[in-house]
């Protein structure tokens, strides 16, 4: 399916609903465990690829590890409404990037974690947004262990998606050496876990309001490379733990020799659009989308 919207840099070709793997869910007592298919939507630029292939983005949706989808994770009312990861995929495909919006397992599915833990202490997983979302969904409070299993499963799934995309690089004319992972909120946290905790070799991370506890960050960096370039975007009135942690995360990554850029979105809440005015830590004023595009041009 090909799309070419007027007023945009180019078009894209959508390959939707592709299965990239399977993983276990329904592990709670009394339930019957089963395998759940994991799917992605691939957006390919229209036209001839570069000689080495298209650079690639693998993006994960937000939703407090409880809701959202690869098709739409927008939330809130303008101006406090985020663009979905699917929207970013379409936008960057028009700009010459192959871009995948992926599924991953959520906490209410009772997922099975893999054997590559990224969280050392379940008590370090922030609860403020999760608790609110569970109230909205009519769910009782989750245990720390339930949340840990969801965070670990999401990380395993995204790492699986990255490996699937790399395995099909020739088929889709991709350059696996120029692959970035990213996402919004829970998706951004997952991307950081995949790149730093799972040690999945990627070139860059796009973290829109992502988070990693300082203990896990230090532990993963102490384990050594590979280290990707990282873009951290946070809002002035972001989730409490994101707003507090992002500047310190950026400073610590930079002090350890990582290429890390921090962008703040003034006056914004956790839910900000791509067109929101932002301030880059060294390059000054720009929009969120401009910060992402410039970062990718510098690092992929």
N, C-alpha and C positions, 0 to 999 in steps of 0.2 A: 504494500500500500504506500503510494508516494504522496507527499504533501509539498506544496510550494506556495506559501502565503506572501502576498504582495507586501512590500515594505520591510521584509526581512532579508538578511544577507544571503540566504539560500534556502533550499528545501531539504526534506529528510524523507527517508523510507522507513516505515515502521514494520518490524517483525515482532508481533505481539504474542504473549502467552506461551513462551518457550520454557520447557521444563529444564532447569539446570541441575536438579538433584532431588533427593528425597531425604526426609529426616523424621525422627520419632516424635509423636505427640501422645496425649491422653495417658500419662503415666501415673495419675493420681490413684489412690486406693479405690478399688471397686470398678475402675474403668478398664477397658481393653486397649492396650497400647496398639498404635497403628502408625504406618508410614504416611507422611503427608508430602505431596508433591510441592516443590518450590519452583516458582516461575519468575521470569523476567520479561520485560519489554525492551527490545533493542531498537534504538533510533540511529540509522546510518545516514550520513550526509549523501546528498545526490551529487553525482559526478565522479570523475576519476580520482581515486585516492592518491596521496603522496607516494613516492617510490617505496618508502618503508612501511606504508600503511597509515590508517587513521589513528591518531591518539585516542585513548579510550577513557571514559568516565563510568564508574560503577557506583550508583547512588542509592541510598536507603532512606526510606520515609521516616517521619517522626510520628510520635503518638504515645510517649511514655512507656514504650514496650507493651502497650495494651490495645492500641487501635491504629487506624490509618491503613493505607494500602499503597501498592506501587502505582496505582492510577491516580490517587488523590489523597494528600495529607494536609490540605489547606484547612485552616481553622481560624475562627474569629471574624470580625467585621472590619472593613477598611477604615482607617489606615493600618489597623493592627491585625492584619491578615497575611499570612505567609504564602508565597507561591509554592506550589507542590513540587516534589522531586521530578514528577513527570513533566511539568512545565519546564524545569531547568534542562531536562534531557532534550526536549524539543528545541529549546533555545540554543543549546550548545551544539546540537546536531546541525542546525542551520549555520553555525560558525565553523564547522569543519571537524567536529569531534564525534566519534561514535559514542553513544551514551545509553547506558542501561539503567532502568528503574527496576529494582528487585523486590521480591517478597522475602520475608523471613518470619520465623515462628514467634508468636507472642506469648506473654505470660499466661493469659487465660487458657491457652491450649495445653498447658502442663508439658512443656517440651523437655526432651532429654538433652542434657549438655554433652559435649564431646570431652576429649581427654586433653584439651589444651586450655587450661584455666587462665582467664585474663583478670579476674577479680580475686584479690587475696583474702579479703574480709567482706562478707555479705553485709555487715553492719555499716560499711562505708558507702553503700549505694544510697544516694539521696532519695528521700521519700516525699517531699512536699508536693511535687507535681503528680507523682504516682498515686498518692492517697486521694488527691482531688479527682483525678480521672476515674479511679475506682468508684468513688462516690457517684460521679455522673453516670457511670455505667451500671450502678446498682449492685456493685460487688462488695463483699466484706473486705476489711483490711487484709493485705497480703503479708505473709511472713517474709523476713529477710531472705530466707532460703528460696522461697518462690521467686522473688525478684532476681536473685543470683542466677537461678536456672534460666530465666528468660534472657538475661543479659548475656550469659554464656552461649545459649542457643543462637541468639541473633548474630553473635560474633562468628560462630561456627558456620552459619548459613552464608554470611557475606563472604567469608574466606572461600567457601565452596563455589560461590558465584564467580569470584575472581579467577579461580582455577579453571572453571568452565569457560569463561571468556578467553583466557589465555590459550586453552586447548583448541579453541575454534578461531584463533587469530588468522590463520591462513584462509580459512573459509570465508571470513568477512573482511579481509584486507585490513587487519588491525596491526598496530605496532605495540606489542605487549611490553616493550621497554618504556613506553610512554603511557602508563596506566595510572590513573588517580582514582582513589576511593573517596566517598564523601557522603554527606547527608545532612539532615536537619534534626536537631534535638536528639532523640534516641538513635536516629540513623547516624548522626555525627559522632555520638559516643561509640557506636558500633564500628564506624570507620576508624576511629582512633585505636580501638581495641584490636582491630584486625591488623593495622599497620605496625603498631608498637608492641602489642601483647602477643598476637598470633605470629608476628614476624613474617607475615605474608609479603613477599617482595613487591612493593609498589613504589612509584616515583613520587607521588604527592597525595596529600589529604586535604579535602575541602570540608572544614568543620563549621557548620552554621549552628551556633549555640550548642556545641558539644562540650563534654566534660570528662575528666578523668581525675580520680582522687590522687592527691599528691603521693601517697604511699605507692600506689600502682604505677604512677608515672616514673618515679625514681627507680622502682624495681625493674620496669621494662627497659629503661634507658641503661641501667647498670648491666643488663643482660647483653648489651652490645648491639651492633648494627645487624640488619639493614635499618637505616633511618631515612624516611622520606622527607621531602619538604612539606611543611604544614602551614595552612592558612586557618587561623582561629578568628571567627567572627562572633562578636557578642554584642548585646544591646545594653544600653544604659540601665533600663529597667527590666532586664532579663530575669529568668528564674534566679532566685537568691544565690544558689550555689554556682550557677554559670557566671553571673556577674562578678561574684567574689573571686572565682578561681581563674578565669581566663587570663587576666594580666600576669598573674604569678606563673601560670602554665607557660605563657609565652617567654617570660624572663628565664625560667628554668631551662626550657628547651634551647633557647639561644645560648645560655651559659654552657650548655653541654655540646655546643657545636652544630646543632641542627639549624637548617634554614627554616625559620619560623617568622611569619608575618601575622600581626594582630590588627584587626579592624574593629572599631567600635561604632555602633549605630546610636547616635544621640537621641534622647527622648523616646526611644522605641521600647516596646515591650518584647516579650519572647517571640511574638508573632509579627515579623516585619517582612515586607515585600522586597523583591529584587531591586526595585527602583528607589528604595529608602536611601536617604542621604547618610553617608558614612564617613569616617575619618580613619585613614590608614596610618599606622604608627610612624611611618617614615615618609610616605608619599602625599599625605594630606587628604583634602576632601575628594570624595568620589561617591558613586553609588555602590551598593552591595554587589550588583552584577558587574560593574566595572572592576571592583576589587577582585572578584573571582576570575574574570577573564584575564586581567593583567597578571595575576598570580600564575595561572595556567600557562600563559605565554612565556613567563620567565622560567618555569620549572619543568615543563614537559617538552 
